[in-house]
């Protein structure tokens, strides 16, 4: 962490910045605050900073607001010191400094994701390759070709070869012995799934078999399949089969623990689709709980599907979960504070400022431009003419004076709708920014060096 930090701020935030830094005393660094002579430092340009900041004041880090849209490299070159963006909100500075002291590394994990194309026989090879590319972008490590009962798959060999040529690892999931034979003879990397009756199919090729019990509760049959593969000296995975809720779910979880106790060094696979697909609940929470089991039992493989519309991000969710939980386990910690990807509907700290602080800012405003903020108390709308608060945007409509500026009216309608959603759910809201939904949606594309285009959303009144 820097030994001396120069904080650049504007007149509206200067007092708040001093209060936040005072609350952190004693600071592990020297702090200098410079007001750039603008209301909001985040809206300053590179040229304004160059013109109004005379020097780096001896600091080895210049910290700008997170929403500053300027050229950090140009500023660093001019002042001869490091320049960074801090958090978007001043109130997040404590967490920011904690992250600087202990950077969060989410690059590591120890769980392989199998992503199933459940209708592979119904897709031609080009469509299979396109879907596989999507799944890999979501985080899949192995593409699983799901075969369908009573549905021919004449291009199975062609699909396996094309996937290998494109750099994919391939598994084939079938109950049909002939399809499994064709798969391993064509170079599939994994076979899903073999029982004690079909374990001999592993002799027909080099595919790694995934072993399952003849019926889910029958761990003795699974043991015999394991013994058969052990005698062959072959690598294998074990899948005790995760069952749907109210159809053996709890017992199946216990089977996973039993398997880990019985075969402490075995590679295990958990198929999560029976729970994610067959439960009407947001999958990010289900994923987190299942990842807890995976992490504690050191289950190295997960099979995920994305069939139901509410499961369309299941692979991205598990990719985020395996990284967050790995980091938490490595730190001997609970999975809290190791990423926000699975906090989709609600944020841990949604309201950074209370109504009193917002009122303090509103009292300083001397222009007609409307500001929108959200606190636990509701939606705040303010400009020089007044400060209004409600939990219903329609209550704020009579307070708006926009004349005939339909573009600005549309803009404020969008912002107030976002603010209402944020207040209702308990999410972080920032004017002029889309709400963040974790891995449930793609992150909005944002150029940190560029400003929004001038238009009705930016016109002064």
N, C-alpha and C positions, 0 to 999 in steps of 0.2 A: 504494500500500500504506500502511496505517496507520503513524503514527510511534510510537505507544505502544499495545501490545495487552495487554489484561487477560485472562488465561486462567483460566477457572473450571473446577475439577476436584474430584475426590473423593479420599478417602484411599487407595483401591486403586490409583489411577493417578497420584498426585502425583509419586512418585519417578520413574516412567517418563517423565512429562511433562518433568521437569527434565533427565533424561538426554537426551531427544530434543532439547530446546532447546540443551543444552550441546554436542551433536554438531554443531549448525548454526552455532556461534559462528565468527566474529563475526556477530551478528544485525543485519539492516538496520533494526531497530526496537528500541525499549525494551520489555521484557517484565516483566509483573507476574503472579505466580501467586497465586490465592486458592483455598484449600480450603474448600468450602462446608460442611464438617462432615458430609458424607454419604459412604457408601462409594462410590457410583457417581453421578457428577454427571449422567450421561445420564438417570437415573431421577428426578432432582429435578423438582419442579413449578415453575411460574411463581411461586407463592406462596412456596415455599422460597427461591428466589433473592432475591425482594423482601425477605424477612425476614432472610436471613443475609448479604446483601451490603450493606454500609453505604454504599458509594459506588462510582463508576466509577474511583476512584484516579487520576484525571487522564488516563485512557486515552481515545483517540478511537475505539477498537474493543473491544468485549467479545466474546470468542470462547468459545462453548460447544461441547460435544461434538456431533458430527453426529447422534447419536441422541437428543439432547435433545428432548423433546416439550412445548414450552411456547410461550407467546405472545411472540415476539420484538418485535413492535410495542409491546406493553405495557411490556416491559423497556426498550426504547429510549426511550420517552416518559418513563418514571420516572427513568432515569439520565441522560437528556439526551445520549446518545451512540449511535453505531451499534452494533447487536448482530447477530451472525451465528452460524450453525452452521459449525463446522470439519469436518474429515473424520471419518468414523465411527471410524477407528483412529488412535491417536496416531502410530503409525509412518508414517502417510501425510502427516504435517505437511509434510515437505520438498516433496513433490509439490504439496500444497495451496498453499504459498507461491509456488511457481513459477507455478502457474496464476493466482494473484492478480497476480503481476508481469506475466504475459503471458497474458491471458485467451484462451481457445480459442473461436474463432468458427467454428461449423459451419453457419452460415445460408446460405453461398454455395456455388454449384457452377456448372458450365458444361456439364453433360451432360443431355440430355433423355431421359426414359424412356418408351418405347412399351410398353404392357402389353397383351398379346394375350389376347382372349377366344377361345380356340381353337375353341369349338363354338358360335359365335354363331348360325348358322342353326337350331340345335336349341333355342334359347332364345327365348321371346317377348320383346317389347320391354320389358316391366316387369322381367323377369329380367335382361336386358342392362343396364338402368339400375342395378339393384341391384348387379350384379357390378362395373359401372364405378365405383360409389361406393366399394366395397371397395378396388378397385385404386388409386383416387385417394388414399384414406386411407393406403395403403401407400407412396405416393410417385410414382404414375404421373402423367405429364404429358399423354400422348396415349393414348386408348383405341383399340386396334387390333381391328377386327372380323375375326376369322379365318374365312374361308369354307372349306367342306368339299367335296372332290370328289364329284360326283354327288349332292349334297344341295341341293335348292332353297332359296333364301333370298328368299321372296316379300316379306318385310317389311324388306328391306335399307334402302329409302328411309325408311321409317317410323322405323327404328332410328337412322339418321343424324340425322334431324330431331329426334328425342327427345333424343339425346345433345347436340346443339347447344343445344337449348332449356335443357338442364340445365347448360350451361356447359362441356361437354367438347370438347376437340379430338379429331378422329376420323380414323383411318386405316383403310383396307380392304385386306386381304391376300388375294389370290386369284390363281389361275392361269387363271381363266375370263375371257375377254375381255369377255363380256356383263356379268358382275358388275362388272368394273372400269369399264366405260362407265357403267353405272347409278350406280356410286359417285361418279364425278367429276361427273356431271350432277346428282347430288343434293346436291352441296356438300361432299363429303368433303375433308378438309384434306390428306391424303396418300394416295398409291396405292402399294401394295407388291405386286408389284414389276414393273418394266418392263424388257424387253430391247431390243436394237436392232430386233427385229421388231415390238415392240408400243409403241415409244416414241411413235408417232403418237397413241396414246390420250390423251396429255397435252393434245392440242389440243381435246379435247371438254369441258374444264372448267378450273377454277383449281387443282385438287389438285396438290400438289407430288409429283412422281414420285420413287420410290426406284429407282435404276437398278442392275441386276445384269448380270453377264456371261451369255452364252447358256449356257455351261457354266462351272463355277467356275474352271478354269484359264485360260479364254479372255479375257484382259484386253484383247486387241485388239477383241473384240466390245463390251466395256464402253467402250472408248475411242470407238468409233463412236457408241454411244448418248450418251455425254457430248458429243461434237461436235454431235450433232443437237440436243440441248437447249441447248447454248451458242449455236448459230445462232439458235434461237428467242428467246434472251434470257430464258430461264425459269430459275427457281430449281429445283434438284434435289439429291437426296442420292445418295451412292454406297454400295453395299453389296457388297464383294468376296466375301462369304459365308464365315462361320466354319464350318469343317467338323468333324465329330466326331473324336475321338482314334482313331488307327489308320485313319482314312479321309481323310487329307489335312490333318489339323489343323495341323501345323507349316508346311506349304506355304501354307495359308490365312492364317496369321499373317504370313508373309512378304509375301503379297499386300497385306495392309493397309499394310505399310510401303511397298511399291512404289507403291500408290495415293497415299499421302500425298506421296511424293517426286515423282510424276508430276503430281499436281494439288495443290500445296501449300496452296491456299486453299479446297479443296472441303469441303463438308459431308459427313461420312461417318457411316454407320450400321453398328453391329455387332449382329447377332442372336446372343445368347448361349445360346439353348436347345439347340443341337446339342452343347454341351459340358456345361452344367449338367444337362440332362434325361437325357443319355445316358451319364453317368459315375456310378458308384456311389461317391460321395464326398460328404462334407458340403459344401454349396454355398457356405458363407461363405468358405472358403479359395479355392475356384475363383473366386468373385466378386472377391476381393482381387487375385488374379493377373491376371484379365482387366481389372480396373479399372486395373492398372498399365499395360497396353498402351493402354487407352483414354486414360489421362492423358498418357502420353508422346507418343502420336501425335495428341493433341488431337482425338479422335473425339467429336463432339458429340451423338451419338444412340445409344441402346442399345435393342434390342428384347428384352424378357424375357417368358418364359412361366412359368406355375406349374401344371403338369399333374401331374407325378410327385409323390407325397406328400413325398419328401425335398426337393422344390423349392418347397414351399408358402410360403417366406419370401423367394423370390428377389428380388422387387421391393423389399422392405424392406432387404434386404442391399445391393442396388445403390444405393438411396437413401442409406444410411449410407456406403457406399464412396465415392460421388461427392463427398460433403461432406468426408470425411476426407482424401481424396487431393487435393482442390482446396486445402484448407488446407495440406497438406504441401508441395505444389508451389509455392504462393505463398510459403512460408517457405524454399524451396530446400532442402528436407529430405526424408529418407526418410519413408515413412508409418508412423512410430512415435511414439507419444505424442500422437496427434491424434484420440483417441476410442477407445472400447472396444466399439463396436457389433458388430464382426466377431470379437471374442474370445468365441466362444460356448461352446466346450467347456472351454477352459483360460484361466486368468488369468495375466497376465505376472508378478504378484507375489502368489501365492495364500496363502502362509504368512507372516503379518506378525510372528509371534512364534515363537521356538524353544522347545524343551521346557524349557530352563532358566528362561526368563522366565515361562512358564506355571506352573512349579513355584513360583517366587517369589510369584506372585499367590495360588496355591492355599494356600500356607502362611499367608496372612493371613486366610483365610476362617474365620469363627466361627459360621456358621449352617448349617442342614441342607439348604438349597436347592442343587440340583445345577447346576453350570456345565458347559458343553460347549465345548471349543475344539479346533482342529485345527492341528497343526504338521506339518512334514515327517516327523516321527517317528511320527505316528499321531493317533488320536483321544484326547482327554483328557477325563476325567470326574472332577470333584472337588467336594467340599463340606468341612465341618469334620471329617468322619470319615475323610477320605482322598483321595488323588490317584491315579488309575489311568489307565493308557494302554494302548491296543491298536489294531491295524489292523482288528480284527473286532469289531463291536458285541456279538456274542454272548458274547465273552469278558468284556464289562463287565456283562452281565446279573446274574451272581451278586453284583456289588458294589452293586446297587441295593437300597435298603430303603424300599419305598413302601407297605407294609402293604396295605390294600384300596383305595387310591386309584387306581381304574382310569383315571380321566381323566388323572392325572399320568403314569401308566404309558404311556398312549397318546401323550401329548405327548413324553415322553422317547424313545419308540420312533421318532417322526417325526424328532426332532432328531438322534438318533444315526444314522438312515438318511441324512439330509442330510449329516451330518458324514462318513460313510463315502464317499458319492459325491464330496464335495469333496476328500477325501484321495486317493481313487483317481484322479480326473481332474486334480487340481491347480487347484482353484477356491477362491475366497475364501468362507469360512464365517463367519457371525455368528449366534449363538443368537437364536432368536425371529424370524429373517428368512428369507425364501425365498432360495434360490440365484439368482444373476443369470446369465442366459444370453445376454446381448447382445441383438441383434435377433431371435434365434431364438424368443423368446417375448415376450409383452407384459410391460412392467415392472410389478411388483406395485404395486397402488395403496396408497399410504402417506400418511397424514395427518400431516405433521410437527408439528402442534399438538396431536394427540390421543394418548392412551395406549391400549394394548390393553385390551379389556374384561377385567374380573376373572373368573377362572374357574379350572379345575383346573391350567392352565399357570402360574398366578401365586400359588397358595396356598403359604404358608410351611409348613414341617414342624414 
